[in-house]
Amino acid sequence: VVICTKDRPVALRRCLLALLENQWLPSEVVVVDQGQFTTDPPVQAAFAEREIVLRHEAMQTSGVSRGRNLGITLSTADFIAFTDDDCVPDTGWLGALFKACTTGVDGASGRILPLPASDPDLVAVSSRTSPIARLYQGVSPHAPWDVGSGGNLLLRRAALKHVGGFDERLGPGAPGRAAEDIDLLYRLLIAGFTIAYEPGAVVYHEMKTRQARLRSRFPYGYGMGAFLATHISKDDGYARMLFRRYLRFHAGSFLGGLRHLDRWQMKETAWTCIGALWGAVSWRHAINTRTLSKEYPTSHKGNRE
């Protein structure tokens, strides 16, 4: 299991202790710490008692994608799971992901539900709630953001190696701000790998205030625009269609908020659309002026061999 963290020791401890409660224990956990590096001796002792390797690695550079790629390099298992420090894995999480991969697929994602909180004013920031299992092969007809996200994901090391891991230009802490996980899933599907959605694999994601959720909409939209612009620049017609679909969906959500006089919905969707447009335009400009490569990584192999 790979977890990236930055200055959230309480949340990280909660996540790590939840992993120890899993019915299927991991062989190793790699924590990549991009903040003020601090170890937690009681947690380390608890992992040692269960004979689970816990590596807590400091990383001076920022970026979730860079952190996850370092975690991939440091880990030794054939399957690598990803979650976030503000998530709490359910007791059946890891077992459900592994079971989904015994069918010969190359990876699995699962549900993301709001972590219960005592404050009624908190809202879900990220969720994935479908109770229906599904298999994703090829990019069409679905959208890559329907496939999964980095907070609840298990992938074969060979598949990650084939596509070059996470694009370090995308994601929180990088110029692209978000969508590093969506881009990875899209490249995996393009390369011919298969991803299962397993609703029995559940993680609970920390809720935020409405203001915090609103602040997250522009960078999230920016990342989606940057990710899609990268693939559009390679004459990817499906990515072009996805960009139009993404904007239409949020425009419809804005109109729905207008009809119901829901100012929060209107603000959130407006900032998401503005972010997506700005991300796409600025990313495409960077590619056209050759300050940014359209390929990641430069040794990308294309279709699965």
VOPA-922861 format. One line per 3 residues: number of its first residue (from 0); their letters; for each residue x, z, y of C-alpha. Coordinates in steps of 0.25 Angstrom, whole numbers, plus 5000, padded with zeros to 4 digits. Layout:
# VOPA-922861
NUM = A = X:Z:Y  ... .
This chain:
# VOPA-922861
0 = VVI = 5000:5000:5000  5005:4996:5014  5001:5004:5026 .
3 = CTK = 5005:5001:5041  5004:5013:5050  5008:5016:5065 .
6 = DRP = 5006:5030:5071  4994:5034:5062  5000:5045:5053 .
9 = VAL = 4986:5052:5051  4979:5039:5047  4991:5035:5038 .
12 = RRC = 4991:5048:5031  4976:5046:5028  4978:5032:5023 .
15 = LLA = 4990:5036:5014  4983:5048:5008  4971:5040:5005 .
18 = LLE = 4980:5030:4997  4984:5042:4988  4969:5044:4985 .
21 = NQW = 4968:5030:4979  4964:5029:4965  4974:5018:4964 .
24 = LPS = 4987:5023:4970  4997:5014:4977  5011:5013:4971 .
27 = EVV = 5017:5013:4985  5012:5014:5000  5020:5008:5011 .
30 = VVD = 5018:5014:5025  5023:5005:5036  5024:5014:5049 .
33 = QGQ = 5025:5007:5062  5023:5019:5071  5030:5032:5072 .
36 = FTT = 5035:5034:5058  5031:5047:5052  5031:5050:5037 .
39 = DPP = 5020:5060:5031  5027:5069:5020  5014:5074:5014 .
42 = VQA = 5009:5060:5012  5022:5055:5006  5022:5067:4997 .
45 = AFA = 5008:5064:4992  5012:5049:4989  5025:5054:4982 .
48 = ERE = 5017:5064:4973  5008:5052:4969  5021:5044:4966 .
51 = IVL = 5017:5033:4977  5028:5027:4985  5025:5029:5000 .
54 = RHE = 5034:5021:5010  5033:5025:5024  5041:5014:5032 .
57 = AMQ = 5043:5014:5047  5042:5001:5054  5047:4999:5068 .
60 = TSG = 5040:4986:5071  5025:4985:5073  5014:4977:5067 .
63 = VSR = 5005:4979:5055  5009:4966:5048  5024:4970:5049 .
66 = GRN = 5021:4983:5043  5013:4978:5032  5023:4967:5029 .
69 = LGI = 5034:4978:5028  5025:4986:5019  5024:4974:5010 .
72 = TLS = 5039:4973:5010  5041:4988:5007  5031:4989:4996 .
75 = TAD = 5033:4985:4981  5020:4983:4975  5014:4969:4971 .
78 = FIA = 5001:4973:4978  5001:4979:4992  4989:4985:4999 .
81 = FTD = 4987:4987:5014  4979:4997:5022  4981:5003:5035 .
84 = DDC = 4984:5017:5040  4970:5019:5046  4963:5016:5033 .
87 = VPD = 4960:5025:5021  4960:5018:5008  4948:5022:4998 .
90 = TGW = 4952:5029:4985  4949:5016:4977  4956:5006:4988 .
93 = LGA = 4969:5002:4981  4963:5002:4967  4952:4992:4972 .
96 = LFK = 4962:4983:4979  4971:4982:4966  4959:4980:4957 .
99 = ACT = 4955:4968:4965  4969:4962:4964  4969:4963:4949 .
102 = TGV = 4960:4951:4949  4971:4942:4953  4969:4942:4968 .
105 = DGA = 4980:4943:4977  4975:4954:4986  4962:4963:4989 .
108 = SGR = 4956:4969:5001  4944:4979:5003  4934:4986:5011 .
111 = ILP = 4938:4993:5024  4928:5004:5028  4927:5013:5040 .
114 = LPA = 4934:5026:5038  4923:5037:5040  4925:5045:5053 .
117 = SDP = 4919:5057:5060  4918:5050:5073  4905:5041:5074 .
120 = DLV = 4911:5033:5085  4922:5027:5077  4920:5012:5072 .
123 = AVS = 4926:5004:5061  4937:4995:5065  4939:4987:5053 .
126 = SRT = 4930:4986:5041  4928:4978:5028  4915:4982:5021 .
129 = SPI = 4911:4971:5011  4907:4977:4997  4909:4964:4991 .
132 = ARL = 4922:4960:4983  4927:4946:4986  4939:4937:4983 .
135 = YQG = 4945:4929:4994  4952:4916:4990  4956:4906:5000 .
138 = VSP = 4953:4907:5015  4939:4900:5015  4928:4903:5017 .
141 = HAP = 4931:4918:5021  4939:4924:5033  4952:4931:5030 .
144 = WDV = 4946:4943:5038  4936:4945:5027  4946:4946:5016 .
147 = GSG = 4953:4959:5020  4962:4967:5029  4975:4974:5029 .
150 = GNL = 4968:4988:5029  4964:4985:5014  4972:4975:5007 .
153 = LLR = 4980:4973:4994  4989:4961:4992  4998:4955:4982 .
156 = RAA = 5013:4956:4987  5015:4942:4982  5003:4937:4991 .
159 = LKH = 5009:4944:5003  5022:4939:5001  5017:4925:4999 .
162 = VGG = 5010:4924:5013  5021:4933:5020  5014:4946:5022 .
165 = FDE = 5007:4949:5035  5009:4941:5047  5017:4950:5056 .
168 = RLG = 5012:4943:5069  4998:4948:5066  4992:4962:5065 .
171 = PGA = 4992:4975:5073  5005:4977:5080  5009:4962:5080 .
174 = PGR = 5006:4951:5090  4994:4947:5082  4987:4961:5082 .
177 = AAE = 4978:4959:5070  4974:4951:5058  4987:4952:5050 .
180 = DID = 4979:4955:5038  4969:4944:5040  4980:4934:5041 .
183 = LLY = 4987:4939:5029  4974:4937:5021  4972:4923:5026 .
186 = RLL = 4986:4919:5022  4984:4925:5008  4971:4917:5007 .
189 = IAG = 4978:4904:5012  4989:4906:5002  4979:4907:4990 .
192 = FTI = 4979:4922:4988  4966:4929:4984  4961:4942:4990 .
195 = AYE = 4950:4950:4985  4941:4959:4993  4938:4972:4985 .
198 = PGA = 4927:4981:4992  4932:4993:4983  4945:4994:4990 .
201 = VVY = 4941:5002:5003  4949:5007:5014  4943:5015:5026 .
204 = HEM = 4947:5011:5040  4948:5021:5051  4937:5019:5062 .
207 = KTR = 4941:5018:5077  4933:5020:5090  4925:5008:5096 .
210 = QAR = 4936:5007:5107  4947:5006:5096  4939:4995:5088 .
213 = LRS = 4937:4987:5101  4952:4988:5105  4955:4982:5091 .
216 = RFP = 4946:4970:5092  4955:4961:5101  4968:4963:5093 .
219 = YGY = 4960:4961:5080  4954:4948:5086  4968:4944:5091 .
222 = GMG = 4974:4945:5077  4963:4937:5071  4965:4926:5082 .
225 = AFL = 4980:4926:5079  4979:4926:5064  4969:4914:5065 .
228 = ATH = 4977:4906:5075  4989:4907:5066  4982:4900:5055 .
231 = ISK = 4975:4890:5065  4988:4886:5070  4992:4881:5056 .
234 = DDG = 4979:4872:5056  4971:4882:5047  4957:4877:5049 .
237 = YAR = 4951:4889:5042  4958:4898:5052  4952:4890:5063 .
240 = MLF = 4938:4892:5057  4941:4907:5055  4944:4909:5069 .
243 = RRY = 4931:4902:5074  4924:4911:5064  4930:4923:5069 .
246 = LRF = 4927:4920:5083  4912:4916:5079  4910:4929:5072 .
249 = HAG = 4915:4938:5083  4907:4930:5093  4895:4932:5085 .
252 = SFL = 4898:4947:5084  4899:4947:5099  4885:4941:5101 .
255 = GGL = 4880:4951:5091  4885:4962:5100  4879:4956:5112 .
258 = RHL = 4865:4955:5105  4866:4969:5101  4872:4974:5114 .
261 = DRW = 4884:4980:5106  4895:4980:5116  4906:4985:5106 .
264 = QMK = 4903:4973:5097  4904:4964:5109  4917:4969:5114 .
267 = ETA = 4923:4970:5100  4920:4955:5096  4924:4950:5110 .
270 = WTC = 4937:4957:5109  4939:4951:5095  4936:4937:5099 .
273 = IGA = 4945:4938:5112  4956:4943:5103  4954:4932:5093 .
276 = LWG = 4955:4921:5103  4966:4927:5110  4974:4929:5097 .
279 = AVS = 4971:4915:5093  4975:4909:5106  4988:4917:5108 .
282 = WRH = 4992:4916:5093  4990:4901:5094  4998:4899:5107 .
285 = AIN = 5010:4907:5100  5010:4898:5088  5009:4885:5097 .
288 = TRT = 5020:4890:5106  5028:4893:5093  5030:4908:5097 .
291 = LSK = 5022:4911:5084  5023:4904:5071  5011:4899:5064 .
294 = EYP = 5016:4903:5050  5018:4917:5045  5027:4919:5038 .
297 = TSH = 5036:4907:5040  5038:4906:5025  5023:4906:5022 .
300 = KGN = 5021:4899:5009  5007:4893:5011  4998:4893:4998 .
303 = RE = 5000:4902:4987  5010:4896:4977 .
